[in-house]
Amino acid sequence: MQEQTNPLLCDIESGLCEVAADQNAPAPETPKASTKPLNILYYTDPICSSCWGIEPQLRKLKLEYGNAFEMEYKMGGLLKDWSYNSGQISKPSDVAGHWDEVSVHYDMPIDGDIWLEDPLHSSYPPSIAFKAAQMQNKEKAILFLREIREMVFLQKKNITRWEHLEAAAAKVGLDILQLKNDYEGKAEILFHEDVQVGKELSVRGFPTMIFTNAAGEQEFVYGSKPYSVLESVILKLYPAATKLIYKTDWNSVFLKYNSLTANEYAQLTGTERNDSELILNDLTAQGKLEKLSTKNGVLWTVKNIH
């Protein structure tokens, strides 16, 4: 029996969380045309640590080149269950140390202790919940995905549990009743369609981004890559793309994104990484931000003043 690649053991060098190849996958299809010059098909998963690692670059890309592309979020189905055999990670507790390593590598806070305290049995439930959110509102679905990622990576919450999915949905303004109906209905079909299309496109790991221009030319970006790589692909496929200038003061970036890590703040504002932490801590001391500290880093959010 062929040993399968363990989906939760992400390769830090390639920046990819890889799933086992399906030898019977049909030929790839071309992603559908976009209303903007470029279409980006983004294959991800709520518990993909490398996908959390690329958040700073993606957030910056949307601010600088958001007028040039539509990004279509697809779920990849990283962890179906624990019924596989792999030498390095064979049970949830083995993931804990790996997540701690990934956290340091990407400079993004992740607390691997969830795999010791309340391990997830699968990434399918939160993926299906995302598809249900997408059915309601694509923008709110992206906020929902960020919310459940913060829950699993920083707050050690098992996002297969409905109570956490419900809380995240309420926070971003989704209709809970509608979400539950779709979660138990059509969302699961849509999720399996995503997984199947991913196989057809030879998506083997996450994050995977497929960039397509109006002429049908494509570029694949596999794994968590530096910002310069993503920018160069945009300019290669759409040389007329112009970089948008956006406000980089703390208030403006927090208006765009409600929560930021020190790495995200540094990348979005062009601040030195060490300085970004000092600035964010100073804003916290002034009562403008709140901080959530984990053993591997901090997340800052705008303080709600009642």
N, C-alpha and C positions, 0 to 999 in steps of 0.2 A: 504493500500500500504506500502510495506517494505521500510524503509528509507535506502538509499544507503550510503555507506562510501564515504565521500568526498575525491576525489583523491588528492587534493592539501593540505589537512590538514595532514601533515606527522607527525607520532608519534615519538616524539623526543626520548622516552625511547627505542623503538624497532628499531629506525632508518629506518622506512619503510614508503613509500608513497603508500597507499593501494587503489586498485580499487575494485569495487563491484564484488562479486563472481558470476560466471555463473553456475547456478545449473544444466544446461544441458551439461556441458562440457564433451567431451569424455575421455576415459582412456588415461593416459600419454603415450608418446612415449619415447624411449631412444635416447638421442642425438647421432648424428653420430660420428664415431670413428675419433680420431685425429692422425696426423702424429707424434705428440709428446706424451710422456707418459700420459699426462692429457689433457682433454678438459674442458674448462670453458665456459659455456653458460651464457652470461651476459645480463640479462634483465634490460633495462634502459629506460629513456625518457629524451629528451633535457631540459625539465623544471622541472625535479625531483630534489628538493632541497637536499634530502638525498643522491642522486647520486653525486651531487656536493660535499657533505660532505665526501664521501669516495674516492675522487680523490687522496689525498695524499697517502693513503694506496695502491691503485691500481698502482699508478706510481712506488712506491717502490717495489711492488710485481713483476712488469715487469722487473725491474732492477736486482733484486736478484734471481728470479726464472723463468725468461722469457724463459730459455732453457728447462724448464720442462712442459710448457703448451702452448696450443693455446687458445686464448680467442676469442670467437665468439660473436659479438655484435648483440643483438636483440632489436627491439623497442617494447615497451609494450602498448603504447596508453594510456597514463595517463589521459589526458583530451580531451574527444571527443568534448564536448561543455558545455554550462552552463545550460542545460535543466534538471538538477536534483534538488532534494530538500534535503538540509542538514541544520541542525540547526546552526552549528558553522560557516560554510562558505557557503554562498548562492550566493555571487556575487564577482566579481574580487577584489573590494576594501578590502574585508575581508582577502584576502591573504597577503596584504602588511605587517601588523604587524606580522603575522605568519612567513613570510620569514625573518624578522628582528630577531626574536627569534631563528630560525634555524641557522642563521648566527653566532650568539654568541655561540650556543651549539657546532657547528662543528668547530668553529674558522676558518671559511672560509667566505670571504667577499661576502655578498649578499645585494643588495639594493632593498627592497620590494616596493619602490615607483613606479616602473613600473606599478604596479597594480592600481595605482591612476592616472598615467599620460598617459599611452598608453597600456591598458590591452590586453592580448592575448585572443582570442576567443576559441582557441583550441591548443593542442600540436601536432595535426596530421600533419599540413604542414611542420614543421621542421623535424618531424620524417620521413616523406616521402622523404624530401630532403636528409636526411642522407642515406636512402636506395639507392637513386640515386647516391650519392657519393660512396657508397659501391660497386655499379655496376662497377664503373670506377677503383677504387683503394682502397683496404681495409685500407692501412696505412694512406693514405690521408683522408679517411673518418673519422678516429679516430681524426685526427688533426682538421678536419672540425667540428666535434661534440664539441671538446674543444672550438673552436673559437665561435660557436654560443652560447655555455654556458656562455662564458665570456661576450658576447653581452647582454644576457638576465639577468644574475645575477649581473653584475657590471656596464654595460654601459646603462642599462635601455632601450634596443632596442627590439622592438616587432619583434621577429624572425619568425612570421608568414608572414611577409612582404618579398616579393621576393628580394627587393633591398638589404636587410641585408644578406639574404641567398647567394645572388650572390657575395657580398663583401667578405664574409667568404670563399666561394669557390675559389675566385680569389687569396686570401691571401695564401691559402694552395696549390695552383697550380693545381686545378681541371679545366677541360675543361668546361667552362660555357655553351656553346651551347649544348654540350652533356648532361650536368646536367639538363638543362631545358627540353630537349626532354625526358629524362628518368623520370624526376619529373612529367611530364604531361602524362607519359605512364606507363611503367612496374613497376616503383618504388612503385606506390600506391598498386599494386597487391602484391608485395613483403612485403610491410608494413602490409597489412591485413593478410598475411600468418604468419608473426611474431606474431601478436596478437593472431591468432588462435592457433598456436603451444604453445604459452604461456598459454592459457586456458587449453590445453591438458596436459600441465606439471604442472597444478595447481599453476601457478604464479599469485599471488594476489596483489603483490606490488613490489616496486622498491626502492633500487636495490635488485635484486635476482640473485644469482650466483649458478649455478648447476655444480659441479665438478664431472667429470667422469674419471675413470682410464681404463686401457686396459682390465681389467677383467669385466668391466661394473658396478663396484661398484660406488655408488654415495653418495655425500654429498651436502646438500642444505645450503646455507648461505643467510638468509633473513635479509635485512636491512644493514645500515651502521655500520660495526663492526670494532673493533681495528685491527691493523696489525697482532697481535699475533694470532688472530682467523683464519685469512686467511692463515697464514703460517702453523698453526697446521693442517689445512685441507689438504694442499699440502703434508705435511709429513705423514699424516695418509694414504692417498690414494697412495702415491708414496714415500715410506721410503728412496729410493735411491737418492732422490732429493738433490742436492748440491747447497749451496748458492753461487752465483757469487759475487766476490769482484769487486766493481766498484769504479772509482775515485770520491771522494766527495768534491773536491775543487769547488768553485763557478762556474768557467768557464766550467768545465766538466759537471756539472748538468744542466747548462743552454744550453749546446750543445745538451744534451739529450731532454730537455724540454724547449722550448723557453720562457715560462712564468711560474712564480711560485708565490704562496702566501707564507707568512712567515711560516705558518704551514707546507706547502709542503717542503719548504727549510729545515726546522728543521728536518722533518722526513727523507728526502733523504740524508742529510749530517750528521745526528746524532748530530746536534747542539742543545743546549738548546733553547727553544722557544723564550725567551726574547732576547737572544743573536742573534738569526737569524734575528730579525728585525733590530737590531743595525748594523749588517754586511751588510744587504741589503741596508739600508739607507746610509751607508758609501760608498758602491759601486755606489750608485746613485749620491752622492756628488762628486765622482771621475769622473763622466761622463760615467761610464760603463753600468749602467742600467737606465731604465726609469721607473717611477712609476705612476700607475693609482690609485688615492685615491678615496675611496667611504666613505659613512658615517659609514660603518661597516667593514672597512679594506682596504688593499692595495694589488695590483697585480704588480709584477715587471717583466719587459721584458728586454731582451738584447737590448742595444741602437744600432740602425743602424748607422754606421759611413759612411758617403758618401764622 
